[in-house]
């Protein structure tokens, strides 16, 4: 009976410590968790076409700004439309792979590809991509594996305010609430 009580107290103490650590040191706790279990840091996103970022970066030698046209001057990066895809995927000449052939079909049919948005911030959060580009922040800082993977990947370990604030502190960027939050 005494052993069970001691075991219960130890378990409850560990849980209490974990809760306090999580809420008091959220960024560090999450960093430790994602460091130990990196598989939970990202999630694959099902898209109508499995867009191979890696192939476009390594084989076609395209950088993020080629497809995400607004990233250098707007809040949003933008999602490419078929006019942009048409430059390379108008025929089956380059598009030998099954996913690339799907792009050709969309281009031939003059239909927009119904991409699913991967990152959606609340309306009160302002994320000016262009400011980050001007400050030479690599896309991978926030988007992690996205450009280095064959499947569309959403980084879930860095889409919360404390992660952003931690990054701003490390780089000496503004921590003023109105820098990122609109009314």
DRENLO-299161 format. One line per 3 residues: their letters; for each residue x, y, z of N, C-alpha, C, CB. Coordinates in steps of 0.2 Angstrom, whole numbers. Glycine has a CB too. Example, Ala and Ser with C-alpha at 12.3 -4.5 7.8 and 13.67 -1.06 7.14 Angstrom:
2
as) 66,-28,39,62,-22,39,66,-16,39,57,-22,45; 64,-11,35,68,-5,36,64,0,39,70,-3,29
# end
This chain:
183
xxx) 4,-6,0,0,0,0,4,6,0,-5,0,6; 10,6,4,14,12,5,18,13,-2,19,11,11; 20,8,-5,23,8,-11,19,11,-17,26,1,-14
xxx) 13,9,-17,8,12,-22,7,19,-21,1,8,-22; 7,21,-15,6,28,-13,12,32,-15,4,29,-6; 18,30,-14,24,33,-16,24,33,-23,30,29,-13
xxx) 23,28,-27,23,28,-34,18,33,-37,21,21,-37; 12,34,-34,7,38,-36,9,45,-35,0,37,-33; 12,47,-30,15,54,-28,21,55,-33,18,54,-21
xxx) 25,50,-35,30,52,-39,28,53,-46,35,45,-40; 23,49,-48,19,50,-55,16,57,-55,14,45,-57; 12,59,-50,9,65,-50,14,71,-50,4,66,-44
xxx) 19,70,-46,25,75,-46,28,76,-53,30,73,-41; 29,71,-56,32,71,-63,27,75,-68,34,64,-66; 21,73,-67,16,76,-72,16,84,-70,9,73,-71
xxx) 16,85,-64,15,92,-62,21,96,-64,15,93,-54; 27,93,-63,33,96,-66,33,97,-74,39,92,-64; 31,92,-77,30,92,-84,25,98,-86,28,86,-87
xxx) 20,99,-83,15,104,-85,18,111,-83,9,103,-80; 21,112,-78,25,118,-76,30,120,-81,28,118,-69; 34,115,-83,40,115,-88,37,117,-94,44,109,-88
xxx) 31,114,-96,28,116,-103,26,123,-103,23,111,-104; 22,125,-98,19,132,-98,24,137,-96,13,132,-94; 29,136,-92,34,141,-90,40,141,-95,37,139,-83
xxx) 42,136,-98,47,136,-103,45,132,-109,53,132,-100; 40,135,-112,36,132,-118,41,130,-124,30,136,-120; 45,136,-126,49,135,-132,55,130,-130,53,142,-133
xxx) 58,130,-125,63,125,-123,60,118,-122,66,127,-116; 54,117,-119,51,111,-119,49,108,-126,45,111,-114; 47,112,-130,45,110,-137,51,108,-141,41,115,-140
xxx) 56,112,-140,63,111,-143,66,104,-141,68,116,-142; 65,103,-134,68,96,-132,64,91,-135,68,96,-124; 57,91,-134,52,86,-137,54,85,-144,45,88,-136
xxx) 54,90,-148,55,89,-156,62,87,-157,54,95,-159; 67,88,-152,74,86,-153,74,78,-152,78,89,-148; 70,76,-147,70,69,-145,66,65,-150,67,68,-138
xxx) 60,68,-152,55,65,-157,54,69,-163,49,64,-153; 59,69,-168,59,74,-173,53,72,-178,66,74,-177; 51,66,-178,46,64,-183,39,68,-181,45,56,-182
xxx) 39,70,-175,33,74,-174,33,82,-176,31,74,-166; 39,84,-178,40,91,-180,37,93,-187,48,92,-180; 35,88,-190,32,89,-197,26,85,-198,37,89,-202
xxx) 22,87,-203,17,82,-206,16,83,-213,10,84,-202; 15,77,-216,14,78,-224,7,80,-225,15,70,-227; 7,84,-230,0,87,-232,-2,84,-239,1,95,-233
xxx) -8,81,-239,-11,79,-245,-13,84,-250,-17,74,-244; -10,84,-256,-11,89,-261,-14,85,-267,-5,93,-263; -17,89,-272,-20,86,-278,-14,83,-282,-24,91,-282
xxx) -8,86,-281,-2,84,-285,3,84,-280,0,88,-291; 7,78,-279,12,78,-274,18,82,-277,14,70,-273; 18,88,-275,23,93,-278,30,91,-275,21,100,-277
xxx) 35,90,-279,41,88,-277,46,94,-277,44,82,-282; 46,97,-271,50,103,-270,58,101,-272,49,106,-263; 60,96,-269,67,94,-270,69,93,-277,68,87,-267
xxx) 65,90,-281,66,90,-289,67,97,-292,61,86,-292; 62,101,-290,62,108,-293,68,112,-291,56,112,-291; 70,111,-285,76,114,-282,83,111,-285,76,114,-274
xxx) 83,105,-285,90,102,-287,90,101,-294,90,95,-283; 85,98,-297,86,97,-305,85,103,-309,81,91,-307; 79,107,-307,77,112,-311,81,119,-309,70,114,-311
xxx) 84,118,-303,88,124,-300,84,130,-299,94,125,-305; 78,129,-297,73,135,-296,74,136,-288,66,133,-298; 73,143,-287,73,145,-280,66,146,-278,78,151,-278
xxx) 65,147,-272,58,148,-269,54,154,-273,58,149,-261; 58,159,-274,55,165,-277,52,164,-284,59,171,-277; 54,159,-287,52,158,-294,45,156,-294,56,152,-298
xxx) 43,151,-290,36,149,-290,32,154,-285,35,142,-287; 35,156,-279,31,160,-274,33,167,-276,33,158,-267; 30,170,-281,31,176,-284,30,182,-280,27,177,-290
xxx) 26,182,-275,25,188,-271,29,188,-264,18,188,-269; 33,183,-263,37,183,-257,42,189,-256,41,176,-257; 44,192,-261,49,197,-260,45,204,-259,53,198,-266
xxx) 39,205,-260,36,211,-259,29,211,-256,35,214,-266; 26,206,-254,20,205,-250,20,202,-244,15,202,-255; 14,202,-240,14,198,-234,14,190,-236,8,200,-230
xxx) 10,188,-241,10,181,-243,15,180,-248,2,180,-245; 17,173,-248,21,171,-253,18,170,-260,25,165,-251; 12,168,-260,8,166,-266,9,159,-268,10,170,-272
xxx) 4,156,-271,4,149,-273,4,149,-281,-2,145,-271; 9,146,-284,9,146,-291,3,144,-295,15,142,-294; 1,147,-301,-5,145,-304,-2,141,-311,-9,151,-306
xxx) -7,139,-315,-5,135,-321,-1,139,-326,-11,132,-324; -2,146,-326,2,150,-331,10,149,-330,0,157,-330; 11,149,-323,18,148,-321,21,141,-323,19,149,-314
xxx) 16,136,-321,18,129,-322,19,127,-330,13,124,-319; 15,131,-334,15,130,-341,22,131,-344,10,135,-345; 26,135,-341,32,136,-344,36,130,-345,36,141,-340
xxx) 35,125,-341,39,118,-341,34,113,-343,43,117,-335; 28,113,-341,24,107,-341,18,108,-346,21,106,-334; 20,111,-352,14,112,-357,13,105,-361,16,117,-362
xxx) 19,101,-361,18,95,-365,21,89,-360,22,95,-372; 21,83,-363,24,77,-359,31,77,-360,21,71,-361; 34,82,-364,42,81,-366,46,81,-359,44,87,-370
xxx) 45,86,-355,48,86,-349,45,82,-343,49,93,-346; 38,82,-344,34,79,-338,33,71,-339,27,82,-338; 38,67,-338,38,60,-338,35,57,-332,45,57,-340
xxx) 36,60,-326,33,56,-320,26,57,-320,37,60,-314; 22,53,-316,15,53,-316,12,59,-313,13,47,-311; 16,62,-307,13,68,-304,14,74,-309,17,69,-298
xxx) 20,74,-313,21,79,-318,16,79,-323,28,79,-321; 14,73,-325,8,72,-330,2,75,-328,8,65,-332; 0,75,-321,-6,78,-319,-6,85,-320,-6,76,-311
xxx) 0,88,-319,1,96,-320,-1,97,-327,8,98,-318; 2,93,-332,1,94,-339,-7,94,-340,4,89,-343; -10,89,-337,-17,89,-338,-21,95,-336,-20,83,-335
xxx) -19,98,-330,-22,104,-328,-21,110,-333,-19,106,-321; -14,110,-335,-12,115,-340,-17,115,-346,-5,115,-341; -17,109,-349,-21,108,-355,-28,109,-354,-20,100,-358
xxx) -31,108,-349,-38,109,-347,-39,116,-345,-41,104,-342; -34,120,-344,-34,127,-342,-38,128,-335,-38,131,-347; -36,123,-331,-39,123,-324,-34,124,-319,-43,116,-323
xxx) -36,128,-314,-31,130,-309,-31,123,-304,-34,135,-304; -25,122,-302,-23,116,-297,-26,118,-291,-16,115,-297; -31,114,-288,-34,116,-281,-29,115,-275,-40,112,-280
xxx) -24,118,-275,-19,117,-269,-22,119,-263,-13,122,-270; -20,115,-258,-23,116,-251,-17,120,-247,-24,109,-247; -20,125,-244,-15,130,-241,-12,126,-235,-19,136,-238
xxx) -5,127,-234,-1,123,-229,-1,127,-223,5,121,-232; 0,133,-223,1,137,-217,-5,143,-217,8,141,-217; -8,143,-212,-14,148,-211,-13,151,-205,-21,145,-212
xxx) -11,157,-204,-11,161,-198,-17,164,-197,-5,166,-198; -19,165,-190,-25,169,-188,-25,176,-192,-26,169,-181; -31,179,-192,-32,185,-196,-28,191,-192,-39,187,-196
xxx) -27,190,-186,-24,195,-182,-16,195,-182,-26,195,-175; -14,190,-185,-6,189,-186,-4,192,-193,-4,182,-185; 1,196,-193,4,199,-199,11,196,-200,4,206,-199
xxx) 11,192,-205,18,189,-207,20,192,-213,18,181,-207; 24,197,-213,27,200,-220,33,196,-222,29,207,-219; 31,192,-227,37,188,-230,42,192,-232,34,183,-236
xxx) 41,198,-236,46,202,-239,51,205,-234,42,208,-242; 49,206,-228,53,208,-222,58,203,-221,50,211,-216; 56,197,-221,61,191,-219,66,190,-225,57,185,-218
xxx) 63,191,-231,67,190,-237,73,195,-237,63,190,-243; 70,202,-236,75,207,-236,81,207,-231,72,214,-235; 79,203,-225,84,202,-220,88,196,-221,80,202,-213
xxx) 87,193,-227,90,187,-229,89,181,-224,98,188,-229; 83,180,-222,81,174,-218,80,169,-223,75,176,-213; 83,163,-222,82,158,-227,75,155,-226,87,152,-226
xxx) 71,153,-231,65,150,-231,64,144,-226,62,148,-238; 70,140,-226,70,134,-222,70,136,-214,76,130,-223; 71,142,-212,71,144,-205,64,142,-203,73,151,-204
xxx) 59,145,-206,52,144,-205,49,137,-208,48,150,-206; 51,136,-214,48,131,-218,51,124,-218,47,133,-225; 57,124,-214,61,118,-213,62,113,-219,57,114,-208
xxx) 59,107,-218,60,102,-223,57,103,-230,58,96,-221; 52,108,-230,48,109,-236,52,109,-243,44,115,-236; 57,113,-243,61,113,-250,66,107,-250,65,119,-250
xxx) 66,103,-245,71,97,-245,68,91,-245,76,98,-240; 61,91,-247,58,84,-247,54,83,-254,53,85,-241; 52,77,-255,49,75,-261,41,76,-260,50,68,-263
xxx) 39,76,-254,32,77,-253,31,84,-249,29,72,-248; 25,87,-250,24,93,-247,23,92,-239,17,97,-249; 27,96,-235,28,95,-228,27,101,-225,35,92,-227
xxx) 23,101,-219,21,107,-215,25,106,-209,13,107,-214; 29,111,-207,32,111,-201,28,113,-195,39,115,-201; 26,108,-190,22,110,-185,25,112,-179,17,104,-183
xxx) 32,111,-179,36,113,-173,38,121,-173,42,109,-173; 35,124,-177,37,132,-177,32,136,-180,43,133,-182; 26,134,-178,20,139,-180,16,141,-174,15,135,-185
xxx) 20,143,-169,17,146,-163,21,152,-161,17,141,-157; 18,157,-157,21,163,-156,27,163,-152,16,167,-152; 28,159,-147,34,158,-143,40,156,-148,34,153,-138
xxx) 39,152,-153,44,150,-157,47,157,-161,42,145,-162; 42,160,-164,43,167,-167,47,172,-163,37,170,-170; 45,173,-157,48,177,-152,55,175,-151,44,178,-146
xxx) 56,169,-150,63,166,-148,67,168,-154,62,158,-147; 65,167,-160,69,168,-166,70,176,-167,65,166,-173; 65,180,-165,66,187,-165,71,189,-160,59,191,-164
xxx) 71,186,-154,76,188,-149,83,186,-151,75,184,-142; 84,180,-154,91,178,-156,93,182,-162,90,171,-159; 89,185,-166,91,189,-172,91,197,-170,87,188,-178
xxx) 89,199,-164,88,206,-163,83,209,-167,95,209,-164; 78,206,-169,72,209,-172,67,211,-167,69,203,-177; 62,215,-170,57,218,-165,53,213,-162,53,223,-170
xxx) 52,215,-155,47,211,-151,41,215,-150,51,208,-145; 40,220,-153,34,224,-152,28,221,-154,35,231,-155; 23,220,-150,17,217,-152,14,219,-159,12,218,-147
xxx) 14,225,-160,11,228,-166,16,226,-173,10,235,-166; 22,224,-171,26,221,-177,23,215,-181,33,220,-175; 19,211,-177,16,205,-179,9,205,-179,20,199,-176
xxx) 6,209,-175,-1,208,-173,-5,215,-176,-3,207,-166; -10,214,-179,-14,219,-182,-20,220,-177,-16,219,-189; -24,225,-178,-30,226,-174,-36,223,-177,-31,233,-172
# end
